[in-house]
Amino acid sequence: EFERIKSNEAEAVPTSVEEEQKLAKSQTDDAKWFSVTTTASGSVSYERCDPPVDATGGKMQSHVTGGRKLKISSPKWVGKYVVGMDAFADEVVGAKSKNLAGLRDKIPDWIRLPSSLTIPFGTFEHVLEEYGANKEVSKALKQLTSKKVVSKDPQRVLEEAKNLAMEVAIPDGMWDAVVDGMKSSGIEWDFDSTKEEQKEQIGKAIKSVWASKFNLRAYYSLNKARLDFMDVRMAVLIQKVVNAKYAFVIHTSNPSTGDPGEIYCEVVKGLGEVLVGNYPGRALSFTCNKEALGQHLSNPSSDSKGAMINVESFPSKSVGLYLPESLMFRSDSNGEDLEGYAGAGLYDSVPLHYPEPQRVDYSNDPIMTDQSFRKDLLTRIAHVGLELEQVLGSPQDIEGCVDEEGNVYVVQTRPQM
C-alpha cells in the first residue's frame, strides 16, 4: 500500500502538479508498490513499480518486519521517579538517555553534553495505577485502550486517551524527586516551590510526553509491525535548553545516497525545531567525505577543507526560533529505537516554554559572508558526527547546536535507521 513518507518531522508532499495528480490516481489504483526517491534536501517523487523480489525470485515481505517478528518488552518501574546518568541502563531508560551516558569520558572535551535527568520507564503506569487520585482515570483509560475498542475508531479513541492522560495527577513525591534530581544532575533552574504555575507547567510538559504514546501515527506504525501500542513505555529525558546560535542535524551515513563514507548535515540559525519541524525553506545542507576529514584531522595544517566539504544547498528559511532559558522534556520510549523498526520521531518532545518565531536574515550572517568561518563551522559539525559514530560503533542520527560562545553541544543521538 502507499505509505506517507515522513522527512524531518514533516509529511512528504508532492513536489509538483504532476506528482499531485499521480498521488490522486494512486488512491484508486490496484497497485500496492511504489518506488520513492528523495533528494538530500527533502524533495520527494514516486512512481508505480513491480514488487521487489528476493534472491529466489519470490516477493519480498514488508520492510517493516523484514520477514521476522519483532518483539517489544514492557519494562517494569524501577521504584524511582527519576534517575541520573549513572543509572541510565537497559530496561530503565531509552536509547536517547543511554547513548548520552555512553558518550561520557569517550568524546573530546570540546564536544559538550547537556546535564540530563530521566523519568524512567513505567513511571506513567505506576502513577496511574498506584496513586489513589488517579483511580477513575486509570479505570477509564484501561477500558478505552482495549484492542477491541481502539480498533473500531482509532482516531477518536486515541484522542480521548490523550485527554485522559493529561488528567493524571502527579504525586507530591514525584514532584520533589524531579526538583531534587535536577539540582543534583547539574540542571540549573530557578525553582520556586511556592509558585503553583511553575509546578503546573512542568507537570503539563511531562504528561504531554506521556500522552504522546496515544498518537494515531504511532498506533498504525506499531500495528503494521504487529506490535501492541500498549506495550510502549515512555521515559522522559529532561534537559536544559541550550541558547543556540546555530542548530544542526547530522546523519553519519548519507541517507540520500546510502554512502556510508559520507556524512550529511543540515544547519540553521536558532533552535533545532526549525530543522525537525514543518517550517518552510531550506537549511544549509552539506556533505563531508569521512576519509578526507580523517586526513585533515591528522594533519590540520593541510589545506583540505574545501575538498572534503560540499555545500548542497544554502539556507532559505526565513524563520528562527530563540529561547534563552527553558527546559526540554524529550520522549525516550522503548519503541523509538527498536532494532529493525523505524520508530524515531513517533512521539513528542515538549519544551517548558514555546519559543516565538523571529524573522532571520542569512544574507549578513558569517555563515554566508565569511567563507573561512563557514568552512571551520561545517568541519567542526562533521567532526562531531565522525567522533560519535566511532564511539558508538554504528551510523548515528545526531541533533546538536552551537551556542553564542562557539561551544558545541550534542543534545541527542540515536542509531540511524
N, C-alpha and C positions, 0 to 999 in steps of 0.2 A: 504494500500500500504506500501511497505517497506520504512522506513524513515531512513535517516542517523542520527546517534546519535552523538551529539557534547559533548565532555567531555573536560573540561579545555581548551576551545577555539580551540581545535584541533578535526578534524573529527575522529570518531572512525574507526578503521581499523581492518580487520580480524587478529586474533591473531595466526593463523596457516594456513598451506596449505589447511587443511581440511575445515577451516572456509571460506577461499577464494573460494574454489570450491562450497561450499554451497551458497555463495553470488552470484556467477555467475549463478548457477542453479535457484536461486530465481528470477532472472531477466526474466526468461522465464516461470516460474510457474504461474498458475492462482491464487495461494493463496494470500490473502491480509493481513493475520495476522502472525506476528512473535513474539515469546517470546524472549525478550532480557534480558540478565543478565550481570551485571558488578561487578568487584571487587572494593574495595576501592582504589586500585592503578591504576584503569583505564582500565584493560583488559576487552574486550567485547566478548561475544559469543551469538549466537542466533539460533533458530530453528523454523520451522513451527509449528503452533498451531491452534486450533479451535478458532473462535471468542469468546470473553468473553460474558457472559450473565448476565442480571440483575436479581433481585430477582423474577421477574415474568417469567423468562425463555426467555425473548426477548433479541435480540442482542443489545449490548450497543452502544451508539453513540461515535463519536470520542472524545478522552480525551481532545482535544484542546478546544472544545466548551463546553464540559460537559453537552450537551443537552440544553443549553441556549445560547441565542445570546449575544455576548459580544459587548460592546459599548466603543468607544474611543472619548473623547472630543477633540476639537481643540481650545486650549486657545488663547485668543487674546493677542497681545503685550501690556504690562503694561505701555508703554511710557517711559521706561528707558532702556538704553543699558546694564547696569549692576545692580545687586542688591547684597547687603551684607547679611550675615547670618540672621540679624534681619528681613529681608524681604523674607526669604525662606518660601514660603507658597504654598498651593494648587493653581493650575491654573497659577502659576508664574514660578516655577522650578519643576524639577523631584524629584523622591524619594531619589536619592543619596544625593542631596543637603539637602532636608528636614530632612532626617534621621540624617545627621551630625549636623544640627542645633538643632534637638530634643535631642541630647545627651549632649548638653552643660548644665553644672550645675547638671547633673544627674549621671555622672560617676566619679569614683575616680580620683584624680589629677594625679595619675601615668599613666593613660591612656590618651595620648595626641591626639589632633585633629589638623591637619594642617590648617593654615589660609586659608580661602576659599572665592571665589567670583564667581558669576554665571551670565552668559549672559542668560537672561530669555527666556521662550517660546515666539515664534512669532517674535523674532528679525530678523531671517533669512528672513521670509516672508515680514516683514516691510522694511528691507533694499532692498530687491529685487523689491518690488512694488512701494515704495515711493521715493527712491533715483534715481534721474534722470539719473545718469550714468549707471544704470542697466536696462534701458528701453528695449533695444534689447534682453538682456539675459532673462529678465522676460517674454517677449513675446514668445521667442523660447522655454523656459522651460515649459511654460503653454501648448503650443501646443504639445510638446514632451511627456508630462506626462498624457495626457488624457487616460482614461481607454481603449478606442478603440485602440489607438496607442501602448500603452505598451503591451497589451495582444497579439499582433501579434508577437513580438520579444522582450520579456522582457530583455534578456541579453544585446542585442545591445542597446536598448533604454535606459536602466538604466545606462549603461556605458557612453553614451552620456550625460545623465542628470548629472552624477557626474562631468564630464568635464566642463559642463556649470556652475555648482555650484561653481567650483573653479575659474571661471572667474568673479564672483561677486565682485564689487568694494565696499570696506568698507568706509563709510563716515568718514571724519576727526573727527566729533563729537563723533562717537563711539570709535575711537582710543583714544581720550582724556579721555573718560569715563572709558575705560579699564585701562589706566595708572593711573588715579587718584583713581579709585576704588581699584586697587591692593595695592596702598600705604596705603589707609585708612583702608583696611582689614588686614593689617599686613603682606602682602606677600612681603617679602624683595627681591627686584630685582633692579639691576642697569640699569635703563633706560637711553638711550641716544637718545633723540628725533631727533638728527641730523643724526643718522645712519639709512638710508632707509633699509639697510639689516635686521636690527633687527625688524623693523616695518613689513617688508615683511614676515619674519619668523613667527611672531606671527599671522599675518593675514592668512597665509597659514595653520597654525595649527587650527585656529578657523574654517576656511572654510572646512578643511578636516573632521572635526566632523560634520558640517552641511551636507556635501556631502555624508556622510555615510548613510544618510536617503535613498539614492538611491542605495541600495545594493540588489543583487539578492536574497540572503538567507532571508533577512527581508521581501522582497516583497512576496515570496512564503509562508513564515510563516504567515504573516498577511492575505494573500489571503485565506489560508486554514481556518483561523479563521473567515473568512467573514468580515475582516476589510480592510478599504481603506488605502493603504500606504501613500497617500497624506494627510491623517488626522494626521500623525505623526508630532509633533512639537519638535524641538531639542533645549534643553537648553545646555549650555556648562559650566561645573564646572571647574574652574581654581584653581590649587593648585601648590605650590612649591614642587618639588620632594625632598623627604627625602633621605639623604645619608644613604642608608640601608646597614647594615651588614648582616642581615637576613630578608627575607620576608616570610609572611605566609598567608594562606587562611584557614578560619575556617568555617565549617558547623556545626551549633549548634544542628542539628538533623542529626544523621549519615545517609548520603544519600545511602550508600551501603546496610545497613540492615533495614533502616527505623526506627531505635530505637531512640525515642525522648529523652531517658535518657542518650544518649551517644553523645559526641562531637567528630567530626572527623576533623583533621587538617593536613596540609602539610606545610613543611618548606624547604626553600632553601637559599643558600648564595646569597647575592646581591639583585637586584631588582626583584619584583614580576612577571615581564614579563616572566621570566624563568618558572614560575608556570603556568600562563594562556596562554602562547604561546606554539607553537609546537616545543619544544626543547627536544631532546632525553634524555632518562634516567629517573630515578625515584627521587622523592623528599623524604625527611624524612617524613614519614606519621605515625600518631599515633591516638589513640582514648583515650578518657578520660571519666570515669564514673562521671556523674554530682553529684550523691548523695555522692560518696566518696570525690569528690572535695569540696563539701559544708562542709563536716565534717572536712576536712583538713583545710579549711579556717577559720572555727570556732575554731579550735584547732591546730594552726600551729606547735606546739611542737611535735605532734604525728608523728610517722614515717610511713605515709600512702602514700607517693608519688609513691612509687614503685607499690603499689597495684592498684592505680587509673589510672596510665598511662601505656598504652600498645602500644609499638612501632610495627607498622605493617610492615614497610619497612625502610631500611637505604638508604641514598642518593647515587645515582649513576650518577647524572648529572655531566657532565664534563665542562659545560659552566656556567659562571656567568656574569651578566650584572651590570655595575657600572657607575654611572653618578653623580659626586659630586654636581653639581649645574645646575638645569634646571627647567622648568615649565611643568606641565601636564595639558592637556585640555581633560576633560572627557565627553563623551556623557552622557546626562541626559534627556532622552526623555520621553514623556508621554506614550510610548508604551512598555518600558522595564519592568515596574513593574505593568502592568495592572492585576487586580485580575482575576485569572482563566486562565491567558495566560503567558506561559513561554517565555518572551521576553528578558531576561537578556543575554547580550553578543552579541546582534544582531548588535550593532552599535560600531563605532570606538572611542577609546580614543587615543589621539595623543600627544607624547612628543614634546617639542620645539626642543630638540636635541635628536638624536638617539644614544643610548649607544653602544659602541663597545663590542662585546663578548670577554670575557677573560677566559682562562683555569683556572679551580679551582680544588683544591685537598682537598677533605674532610678528607683524612686519618690522617692529622695532625691538624685538626680543633677541638677545645674543644667540639664541639657538638658530636664528635665521641670519643675523647680520654679522656674526663672528664665526668664521669657518673653523678657526683653531679651537674656540670654545666648544663648538658643536662636535668636532671630532673627539675631543677629550671626554665630553659628557657621554657620547654614544659608546665610546670604547669602555668607559667605566661600567656602564649599564650592561654591555655584552659580557664584560669580565665577571659581573655578578652571576650571570647565567652559567658561565663556564665553571666557576667555583662551586656553585650549588649542585650542578649535575655531577661533578666529580665526587663531592662529599656524599651525596645521597645515592649515587650509583645508577641513576636512570634519568631519562629526559624529564624535565620539570616545567610546570606552568607556574610562573612566579609573578607576584604582584609586589610592587615596592614604590618608593618615592625618594626624592632628593629634597632636603629642606633648604631654607634660605641661607644657611651657612655652608652648604655643599655636602652635608653628611648624607650618606646613602643608607636607606633602611629597606629591609625585606619584611613586609608585613604578613605575607603568607606564601607558601609554596606547596604544591601537590604534584603527584605523578601526572605527566602529560598523557592524556588518552588519545 
